[in-house]
Amino acid sequence: MLPHLDRKLIRDLRRLKGQAAAVSLVMACGLAMLIMARSLISSLDGTRAEYYQTNHFAEIFASLRRAPNHLQEQLRAIPGVATVQTDLSSPVTLDLPGLGEPAGGMVRSLPDFGEPELNRLFLRRGRWLSPGARGEVLVGEAFALANQLNPGDSLTMLLHGRRQQFRIAGIVLSPEYIFESRPGAALPDNRTYGIFWMPYKEAATAFDLYGAFNHVAITLAPGANEQPVLKELDRLLLPYGGFGAFARKDHPSHIRVSDEIRVLSILSIGFPTVFLSVAAFMTNAVLTRLLSLQREQIAILKAFGFTNRQIVVHYLKFAFVMVVAGLVLGLCGGLFLGLKLVKMYELFFRFPDLQFTFDRPAVIVALGVGLAAVTVGVFGAVRRAAKLPPAEAMRPEPPASFRPAFVERAGFAHLFTHSFRIAIRNLERRPVQALFTVIGLSLATALLILPNTFKAGIASVLDFQWDVVQRQDINVGLIEPSSARTANEIAQLPGVISLEPARNAAVRIHFNGRNRQIGLRSLIPGGIHSRAVDKEGREIMPPPDGIILSAKLADVLGAKVGDQVTVESLEGKRRTVTVTLAGLAEDFTGIAAYMDLHTINRFLGEGDVITGASITLDLAKRAEFLEALKGIPRISYAVIKESLRKSFRDTTAQSMGLLQTIYLTFAVIVSFGVIYNNARISLAERSRELATLRVVGMTQREVGAVLVIELTILALIAVPAGLVLGTGFSTVIIHAVNTETVRLPLVFTPYTYSYAVIVVVIASTISALFVLRQLNKLDLIAALKAPE
Amino acid sequence: MQPTSSPASGSYAPAATSRRQVFRVRGLTKIYGEGTAQVRALDGVDLDLYEGELVVLLGPSGSGKTTLLNQLGGLDIPTAGELAYRDSDLTHATEAQLTNYRRNSVGFIFQFYNLIPSLTARENVGLITEIARDPMPPEEALAMVNLTPRMDHFPAQLSGGEQQRVAIARAIAKRPEVLLCDEPTGALDVRTGIVVLEALERANRELGTLTILITHNAVMAEMADRVIHFSDGRVLSEHRNATRAAPSTLRW
């Protein structure tokens, strides 16, 4: 049989189910988020580590123009090197039936016989290349899915200007392309960019590289330091046109996954911390107030000989029920959302099997945090009650001491109605409780700011990227630097309204011993397509001897405007030049450097060449233009802004929308929870007073006014404070999310603020209506009896 | 209006009276709960109450005194029977009508005073005069209970007797037709209790308010015009006092 004290527990819980449920829900939101984020981190991290290990992902990478195969021996001899794998990596143009625009990609070579030692592929569908067979390729999964390609389909490629037909043997994944995207592109466009693998012999023949390699991957011996290896590798590859070796941590695909994990880590700390504090806080409030209502009951229990310990345990159980309910709910929610989000990550990241890993330590942390939060609440409250001698506690509490409120003492007394006086004196007499409510409401308001700031930030990045920085309709890229005449040729194509040539180059920027390998982009004076824009939104143009860097890049290098930075070309004549850092560009995707087109060409010393062009198009002639473009052999790719925008909206934006919806839903739940709870507790504490007012003839509306005025005063203080607090939270979290691949600007829109205010107002109104409804059920007769 | 003592006793319809009837109660029944847990708190009460009377309701705990008071005060709806206040039928009144009734016609005085702790004595009274139809100024009501010097004190700064006198001032300030007092001295010592009874007696005498006082202290019956004994939810007996004893002469 259940001990009687536990029956009391169950009945008390039943009576307070609304409040207990509110606490549990808020706690569940925090725990769900914690469990979801930690599990996703462990899923991504664990899956990636296992993938790297199983498929022998390299630790050092380098690209070069061309080196004879026998150089491998020298590379293997570098101290600290364990394995060396060389291959070919060359850009390719595709002719896909049904795809209006030119598509491009990268061809990678595989050993003619046997598996590569490093960066092994994972076969998703179909079969491996048959040894010795010709005309077969393996296709990366992201591209294959986007273009609905299957094993057995044929594929036409332009290799080195020659059309060739291939049959798809299999669909594969590679640890080098977990994030499969055109180098330097912030957003993936899997429809027009793919990775293809073919036997070395076939690739070498096609690209005229037989007996040579232009890409190398290396793993290190256990305990070897990567810096000297990178240095030695650069030295050895220099004569062969090396583009600069880099370690795994700078591998583009690796960075993308790491950045995602980093963002998740920040969120997994940031959001749950806020939510769990609110939950702890609510638990404390509920219990403190519950205990003060049960003052006499505690006294009676003590009078009958229950020990303080038993009483504390009794109320702790009460709290633990809420924690356990919150934990179970949070666990289910976290698992559900985690599984859903893993599906979303499958859109971005290509893993053989992105397994959802349930992060058990996170649950233990969650349980610990939840229990700690309520235990603190219970102990504080129970100790006070347990300290009272039973006889004293059994006497009804003496009327609380009041005095005129500050505003009345200040001489405004005559302005107030009695309801208003009751409200403000109550608030002033219990400033700590009022403060707690204000904090709870502020947190609820603040939570509502956060998800919308993310949303506004992303929207602003996209608008900025597409409407301010890159205003062309189409970007065209050439396979290799070509004469400026090519630009004229393209400009003659049907539908071209304006064309601006572009010269991009791979460079390494040095400053004060730090360096970053990036794409140098050209700007032309008076250009209207690609522009660099500063923090204030003004267009900036590098002077002839100057360079503009992404603000984030300057930050990473530690350079300030006016500093001299060194630019090392990684192609052609490999010149080095020192230029003045002339300005900082506010860009949000990746890091870049900008120089004047003519300055770049002078610096590289390859004459007047271009690597691509940006085009404004008469959209009515788009199809005609693209068809004609396919006839120009040196074209590597064409990126249509609208397709990119559309594909972004269809995939990425939707997924990010899902994430925001989750955060927003949680924030709304918390706001409701806090406000509802507060109103409920006020009602419970004041029921006797309010019932008396009803008995002496005040209407429900008049009595309700007392509570509503109180809630309104608190909200008037809390909401503005919450807006400030939310701005602070968002600033901290968005700054923390600031990575080299993606940054978000801090955008606070009137929408963001009014959204928060409106949700809080609605939550308050609904809570107030609920409380008013409860007022109707107030037991008037009970008010006449002795206080219980 | 001076109290008159009627020689008639044993009958609850004093035919000789010229006073107007305030309450007419017939077969009033109140049942709480259902089935085996059913409690007949009132079991067919017949009663007539008149203007200006001071009626003491005596009876042991659980006899139904408070339940009757709750029905008279419009706090509860009877299960069966008739309950008329003047010309209005309280048994079928709506919630809004009952609120209005309490607001304008009834003054309540409770054992535990039930003052609003955040309002001063004057404001506690003012709270009611603000909403009443024809109130006296709060100061006047407080003067009637001799609390003028302590008008601006908060309940926590007043003694139990003083708090109860504020409650009386609050109840009479609206010039109610009926004053309902449930054990008003129950929580007070004799000396303070007598001060409170004096305030009640004075209000009854000077304002002519029908005053119904619940107690299980038989001594208080001496200050009444009429004493009604309650038991098991029924009127057991009733008698009239020839003269009302002054509260100051009471001792218990």
HADDOCK unambig.tbl for C-alpha pairs under 7 A between the chains (distance, minus, plus):
assign (segid A and resid 399 and name CA) (segid B and resid 117 and name CA) 5.82 0.50 0.50
assign (segid A and resid 399 and name CA) (segid B and resid 155 and name CA) 6.41 0.50 0.50
assign (segid A and resid 399 and name CA) (segid B and resid 156 and name CA) 5.13 0.50 0.50
assign (segid A and resid 400 and name CA) (segid B and resid 117 and name CA) 5.98 0.50 0.50
assign (segid A and resid 400 and name CA) (segid B and resid 156 and name CA) 5.94 0.50 0.50
assign (segid A and resid 401 and name CA) (segid B and resid 156 and name CA) 5.11 0.50 0.50
assign (segid A and resid 402 and name CA) (segid B and resid 117 and name CA) 6.79 0.50 0.50
assign (segid A and resid 402 and name CA) (segid B and resid 118 and name CA) 5.36 0.50 0.50
assign (segid A and resid 402 and name CA) (segid B and resid 154 and name CA) 6.35 0.50 0.50
assign (segid A and resid 418 and name CA) (segid B and resid 127 and name CA) 5.90 0.50 0.50
assign (segid A and resid 422 and name CA) (segid B and resid 118 and name CA) 5.53 0.50 0.50
assign (segid A and resid 422 and name CA) (segid B and resid 119 and name CA) 6.46 0.50 0.50
assign (segid A and resid 425 and name CA) (segid B and resid 118 and name CA) 6.01 0.50 0.50
assign (segid A and resid 426 and name CA) (segid B and resid 118 and name CA) 6.46 0.50 0.50
assign (segid A and resid 689 and name CA) (segid B and resid 116 and name CA) 6.26 0.50 0.50
assign (segid A and resid 692 and name CA) (segid B and resid 114 and name CA) 6.41 0.50 0.50
assign (segid A and resid 695 and name CA) (segid B and resid 102 and name CA) 6.85 0.50 0.50
assign (segid A and resid 696 and name CA) (segid B and resid 102 and name CA) 6.18 0.50 0.50
assign (segid A and resid 696 and name CA) (segid B and resid 103 and name CA) 6.10 0.50 0.50
assign (segid A and resid 696 and name CA) (segid B and resid 107 and name CA) 6.90 0.50 0.50
assign (segid A and resid 696 and name CA) (segid B and resid 108 and name CA) 6.65 0.50 0.50
assign (segid A and resid 697 and name CA) (segid B and resid 99 and name CA) 5.43 0.50 0.50
assign (segid A and resid 697 and name CA) (segid B and resid 100 and name CA) 6.60 0.50 0.50
assign (segid A and resid 697 and name CA) (segid B and resid 102 and name CA) 4.74 0.50 0.50
assign (segid A and resid 697 and name CA) (segid B and resid 103 and name CA) 3.60 0.50 0.50
assign (segid A and resid 698 and name CA) (segid B and resid 99 and name CA) 6.91 0.50 0.50
assign (segid A and resid 698 and name CA) (segid B and resid 103 and name CA) 6.47 0.50 0.50
assign (segid A and resid 699 and name CA) (segid B and resid 99 and name CA) 6.22 0.50 0.50
assign (segid A and resid 780 and name CA) (segid B and resid 75 and name CA) 6.49 0.50 0.50
assign (segid A and resid 781 and name CA) (segid B and resid 75 and name CA) 6.62 0.50 0.50
assign (segid A and resid 784 and name CA) (segid B and resid 110 and name CA) 5.83 0.50 0.50
assign (segid A and resid 786 and name CA) (segid B and resid 112 and name CA) 6.29 0.50 0.50
